[in-house]
Structure formats: C-alpha cells, structure tokens
C-alpha cells in the first residue's frame, strides 16, 4: 500500500499553482489526523516566508509547508534531519 503522505507530496513537489491551491492544501494537511502541527525550529528562508511544520504520526517524519510569495511558488517538503536538532 502506498504511503498517503507521499501521495500528498507528489502533487506539490514543485510548489503550488495558485494561492487557492496552497490554501486548499494547507487546510487538507491541518485536518488530516495523521499530522500534528509542531513549532518551526529553523526557517526555510530568512526572507520572511510564513512557514508551518507538521509531524506525520505514522512515519515520524517532519514536513514543512511554506506559503507562496511570487515568484516563489511555496514548498511542501521533508525537513532535513540536521534542522530538527
């Protein structure tokens, strides 16, 4: 059986198509029971992007969701282990 988190990731690897696409995805993740919101420990960028972190309770992986700010299309990616310290 495929990992549902990976299914979520594949569609958004290259960012979001629009602000509404990002908003839809953010609400989806926030309402999925396998995710819990955790504090951001290190930011993706020091440019001021709004960022959220979510821990997948099943795999214990931590994902970052960074909101888009044109021309940056936003980001949904696993947080590297060195940033979790």
N, CA, C and O atoms as a DFTB+ gen file, in Angstrom:
340 C
 N C O
     1  1       0.847      -1.192       0.000
     2  2       0.000       0.000       0.000
     3  2       0.888       1.249       0.000
     4  3       1.829       1.332       0.790
     5  1       0.610       2.194      -0.851
     6  2       1.404       3.415      -0.951
     7  2       1.186       4.303       0.266
     8  3       0.100       4.346       0.843
     9  1       2.236       5.000       0.633
    10  2       2.185       5.944       1.746
    11  2       1.337       7.140       1.324
    12  3       1.649       7.792       0.328
    13  1       0.274       7.436       2.063
    14  2      -0.619       8.544       1.698
    15  2       0.096       9.882       1.762
    16  3      -0.240      10.798       1.011
    17  1       1.081      10.010       2.651
    18  2       1.842      11.255       2.727
    19  2       2.617      11.463       1.437
    20  3       2.682      12.579       0.923
    21  1       3.203      10.396       0.911
    22  2       3.916      10.515      -0.357
    23  2       2.964      10.903      -1.475
    24  3       3.341      11.659      -2.370
    25  1       1.727      10.398      -1.439
    26  2       0.728      10.790      -2.428
    27  2       0.470      12.293      -2.362
    28  3       0.363      12.952      -3.397
    29  1       0.371      12.837      -1.149
    30  2       0.182      14.280      -0.985
    31  2       1.373      15.037      -1.562
    32  3       1.209      16.045      -2.250
    33  1       2.557      14.544      -1.277
    34  2       3.786      15.226      -1.665
    35  2       3.956      15.316      -3.169
    36  3       4.350      16.363      -3.684
    37  1       3.672      14.256      -3.870
    38  2       3.974      14.205      -5.296
    39  2       3.324      15.328      -6.091
    40  3       3.916      15.837      -7.042
    41  1       2.130      15.713      -5.715
    42  2       1.439      16.770      -6.453
    43  2       2.041      18.147      -6.211
    44  3       1.888      19.038      -7.046
    45  1       2.726      18.339      -5.079
    46  2       3.189      19.672      -4.703
    47  2       4.707      19.795      -4.621
    48  3       5.217      20.733      -4.009
    49  1       5.427      18.868      -5.224
    50  2       6.886      18.918      -5.185
    51  2       7.447      20.191      -5.807
    52  3       8.494      20.679      -5.381
    53  1       6.773      20.724      -6.794
    54  2       7.274      21.914      -7.489
    55  2       6.528      23.180      -7.091
    56  3       6.496      24.147      -7.852
    57  1       5.934      23.182      -5.917
    58  2       5.215      24.359      -5.458
    59  2       3.739      24.300      -5.802
    60  3       3.224      23.276      -6.250
    61  1       3.081      25.406      -5.584
    62  2       1.633      25.497      -5.753
    63  2       1.309      26.324      -6.986
    64  3       2.025      27.266      -7.326
    65  1       0.218      25.955      -7.651
    66  2      -0.174      26.637      -8.892
    67  2      -0.772      28.010      -8.630
    68  3      -0.701      28.901      -9.477
    69  1      -1.369      28.176      -7.441
    70  2      -2.040      29.434      -7.118
    71  2      -2.171      29.544      -5.604
    72  3      -1.909      28.587      -4.875
    73  1      -2.580      30.720      -5.143
    74  2      -2.816      30.915      -3.708
    75  2      -3.934      29.991      -3.226
    76  3      -3.828      29.415      -2.143
    77  1      -4.987      29.844      -4.000
    78  2      -6.095      28.977      -3.587
    79  2      -5.657      27.511      -3.535
    80  3      -6.152      26.751      -2.703
    81  1      -4.747      27.114      -4.403
    82  2      -4.184      25.764      -4.378
    83  2      -3.429      25.544      -3.055
    84  3      -3.576      24.503      -2.415
    85  1      -2.629      26.526      -2.661
    86  2      -1.906      26.460      -1.387
    87  2      -2.884      26.395      -0.211
    88  3      -2.732      25.552       0.673
    89  1      -3.872      27.270      -0.197
    90  2      -4.853      27.314       0.896
    91  2      -5.605      25.986       1.020
    92  3      -5.827      25.495       2.126
    93  1      -5.989      25.420      -0.103
    94  2      -6.668      24.129      -0.101
    95  2      -5.769      23.068       0.539
    96  3      -6.209      22.304       1.399
    97  1      -4.517      23.033       0.112
    98  2      -3.585      22.034       0.622
    99  2      -3.319      22.234       2.110
   100  3      -3.293      21.263       2.867
   101  1      -3.121      23.476       2.537
   102  2      -2.870      23.756       3.957
   103  2      -4.027      23.264       4.814
   104  3      -3.801      22.625       5.842
   105  1      -5.255      23.545       4.415
   106  2      -6.427      23.074       5.174
   107  2      -6.504      21.554       5.174
   108  3      -6.855      20.947       6.186
   109  1      -6.178      20.942       4.047
   110  2      -6.187      19.486       3.957
   111  2      -5.220      18.874       4.977
   112  3      -5.588      17.958       5.713
   113  1      -4.004      19.375       5.017
   114  2      -2.999      18.853       5.949
   115  2      -3.425      19.117       7.392
   116  3      -3.301      18.240       8.247
   117  1      -3.921      20.305       7.660
   118  2      -4.329      20.645       9.036
   119  2      -5.450      19.747       9.547
   120  3      -5.570      19.540      10.755
   121  1      -6.260      19.220       8.660
   122  2      -7.392      18.388       9.078
   123  2      -7.126      16.887       8.984
   124  3      -7.963      16.083       9.393
   125  1      -5.977      16.509       8.452
   126  2      -5.633      15.079       8.393
   127  2      -5.189      14.633       9.785
   128  3      -4.316      15.258      10.386
   129  1      -5.773      13.572      10.292
   130  2      -5.485      13.129      11.664
   131  2      -4.085      12.568      11.823
   132  3      -3.578      12.512      12.944
   133  1      -3.439      12.150      10.736
   134  2      -2.090      11.611      10.875
   135  2      -1.022      12.694      11.031
   136  3       0.140      12.386      11.297
   137  1      -1.412      13.958      10.867
   138  2      -0.469      15.068      11.034
   139  2      -0.755      15.824      12.322
   140  3      -1.907      16.017      12.709
   141  1       0.327      16.249      12.980
   142  2       0.164      17.170      14.100
   143  2       1.085      18.358      13.853
   144  3       2.222      18.200      13.409
   145  1       0.578      19.536      14.148
   146  2       1.350      20.754      13.991
   147  2       2.398      20.819      15.100
   148  3       2.100      20.542      16.261
   149  1       3.619      21.183      14.737
   150  2       4.685      21.342      15.721
   151  2       5.370      22.685      15.461
   152  3       5.246      23.240      14.370
   153  1       6.094      23.212      16.458
   154  2       6.764      24.501      16.255
   155  2       7.864      24.421      15.189
   156  3       8.550      23.408      15.055
   157  1       8.010      25.497      14.448
   158  2       9.084      25.614      13.453
   159  2      10.380      25.867      14.220
   160  3      10.450      26.785      15.038
   161  1      11.403      25.057      13.958
   162  2      12.683      25.183      14.665
   163  2      13.722      25.963      13.877
   164  3      14.572      26.636      14.461
   165  1      13.660      25.878      12.564
   166  2      14.552      26.678      11.718
   167  2      13.802      26.951      10.422
   168  3      13.191      26.055       9.840
   169  1      13.858      28.175       9.992
   170  2      13.080      28.575       8.825
   171  2      13.777      28.208       7.518
   172  3      15.004      28.194       7.423
   173  1      12.962      27.917       6.526
   174  2      13.437      27.573       5.190
   175  2      14.243      28.725       4.601
   176  3      15.248      28.520       3.920
   177  1      13.787      29.916       4.876
   178  2      14.415      31.111       4.317
   179  2      14.359      32.214       5.357
   180  3      13.463      32.235       6.201
   181  1      15.307      33.123       5.297
   182  2      15.269      34.263       6.219
   183  2      14.607      35.476       5.576
   184  3      14.791      36.607       6.026
   185  1      13.834      35.231       4.518
   186  2      13.190      36.316       3.782
   187  2      11.827      36.670       4.369
   188  3      11.226      37.663       3.958
   189  1      11.335      35.899       5.299
   190  2      10.069      36.230       5.940
   191  2       8.878      35.429       5.474
   192  3       7.737      35.806       5.741
   193  1       9.118      34.325       4.780
   194  2       8.016      33.470       4.351
   195  2       7.311      32.872       5.564
   196  3       7.960      32.516       6.548
   197  1       5.993      32.761       5.497
   198  2       5.215      32.108       6.548
   199  2       5.396      30.601       6.382
   200  3       5.256      30.061       5.284
   201  1       5.709      29.936       7.490
   202  2       6.037      28.517       7.433
   203  2       5.356      27.756       8.561
   204  3       5.202      28.267       9.670
   205  1       4.951      26.527       8.259
   206  2       4.347      25.626       9.236
   207  2       5.076      24.292       9.167
   208  3       5.525      23.880       8.097
   209  1       5.194      23.614      10.311
   210  2       5.751      22.264      10.333
   211  2       4.685      21.305      10.820
   212  3       3.878      21.629      11.692
   213  1       4.699      20.109      10.234
   214  2       3.756      19.054      10.603
   215  2       4.518      17.747      10.764
   216  3       5.338      17.389       9.919
   217  1       4.243      17.041      11.850
   218  2       4.838      15.720      12.051
   219  2       3.834      14.669      11.623
   220  3       2.679      14.691      12.047
   221  1       4.282      13.743      10.776
   222  2       3.461      12.608      10.374
   223  2       3.570      11.584      11.503
   224  3       4.643      11.026      11.732
   225  1       2.480      11.339      12.199
   226  2       2.482      10.460      13.363
   227  2       2.833       9.022      13.012
   228  3       3.334       8.285      13.861
   229  1       2.581       8.617      11.783
   230  2       2.853       7.230      11.383
   231  2       4.324       6.997      11.087
   232  3       4.884       5.976      11.487
   233  1       4.948       7.920      10.400
   234  2       6.344       7.735       9.988
   235  2       7.319       8.527      10.855
   236  3       8.526       8.286      10.822
   237  1       6.792       9.468      11.627
   238  2       7.574      10.382      12.468
   239  2       8.383      11.387      11.643
   240  3       9.216      12.107      12.195
   241  1       8.148      11.444      10.339
   242  2       8.811      12.456       9.510
   243  2       8.176      13.815       9.764
   244  3       6.982      13.923      10.043
   245  1       9.003      14.844       9.658
   246  2       8.523      16.216       9.816
   247  2       8.547      16.879       8.448
   248  3       9.539      16.825       7.722
   249  1       7.417      17.510       8.119
   250  2       7.247      18.179       6.831
   251  2       7.123      19.678       7.058
   252  3       6.567      20.121       8.063
   253  1       7.641      20.448       6.121
   254  2       7.484      21.904       6.182
   255  2       6.570      22.349       5.050
   256  3       6.630      21.850       3.926
   257  1       5.734      23.297       5.394
   258  2       4.837      23.919       4.426
   259  2       5.135      25.407       4.448
   260  3       4.918      26.078       5.457
   261  1       5.630      25.917       3.339
   262  2       5.993      27.332       3.230
   263  2       5.042      27.983       2.237
   264  3       4.880      27.517       1.110
   265  1       4.419      29.068       2.679
   266  2       3.428      29.695       1.790
   267  2       4.101      30.409       0.627
   268  3       5.210      30.925       0.762
   269  1       3.424      30.435      -0.516
   270  2       3.982      31.083      -1.702
   271  2       4.024      32.602      -1.553
   272  3       3.207      33.209      -0.861
   273  1       5.002      33.184      -2.227
   274  2       5.150      34.635      -2.308
   275  2       5.879      34.885      -3.630
   276  3       7.103      34.788      -3.710
   277  1       5.100      35.207      -4.660
   278  2       5.629      35.286      -6.032
   279  2       6.954      36.047      -6.075
   280  3       7.103      37.080      -5.423
   281  1       7.902      35.540      -6.836
   282  2       7.803      34.423      -7.769
   283  2       7.968      33.041      -7.107
   284  3       7.816      32.021      -7.780
   285  1       8.273      32.994      -5.810
   286  2       8.395      31.722      -5.093
   287  2       7.032      31.059      -5.024
   288  3       6.055      31.687      -4.616
   289  1       6.958      29.792      -5.420
   290  2       5.675      29.088      -5.529
   291  2       5.286      28.316      -4.271
   292  3       4.299      27.581      -4.276
   293  1       6.053      28.477      -3.196
   294  2       5.758      27.756      -1.969
   295  2       6.472      26.418      -1.945
   296  3       7.122      26.026      -2.915
   297  1       6.341      25.716      -0.814
   298  2       7.088      24.477      -0.649
   299  2       6.365      23.527       0.291
   300  3       5.796      23.955       1.296
   301  1       6.386      22.244      -0.031
   302  2       5.943      21.151       0.836
   303  2       7.044      20.113       0.733
   304  3       7.185      19.462      -0.302
   305  1       7.834      19.947       1.802
   306  2       8.991      19.045       1.737
   307  2       9.338      18.524       3.119
   308  3       8.985      19.129       4.131
   309  1      10.031      17.399       3.150
   310  2      10.527      16.838       4.410
   311  2      11.606      17.763       4.954
   312  3      12.455      18.251       4.207
   313  1      11.565      17.998       6.256
   314  2      12.586      18.812       6.917
   315  2      13.827      17.931       7.083
   316  3      13.726      16.826       7.617
   317  1      15.004      18.404       6.631
   318  2      16.225      17.613       6.798
   319  2      16.528      17.365       8.283
   320  3      16.253      18.212       9.133
   321  1      17.085      16.218       8.569
   322  2      17.355      15.811       9.951
   323  2      18.192      16.828      10.712
   324  3      17.969      17.036      11.905
   325  1      19.162      17.472      10.040
   326  2      20.025      18.447      10.726
   327  2      19.263      19.688      11.193
   328  3      19.757      20.419      12.053
   329  1      18.075      19.941      10.646
   330  2      17.271      21.083      11.076
   331  2      16.345      20.730      12.229
   332  3      15.708      21.612      12.804
   333  1      16.265      19.451      12.571
   334  2      15.391      19.012      13.648
   335  2      16.077      19.069      15.014
   336  3      15.429      18.873      16.042
   337  1      17.363      19.334      15.027
   338  2      18.135      19.366      16.277
   339  2      17.736      20.538      17.144
   340  3      18.285      20.717      18.231
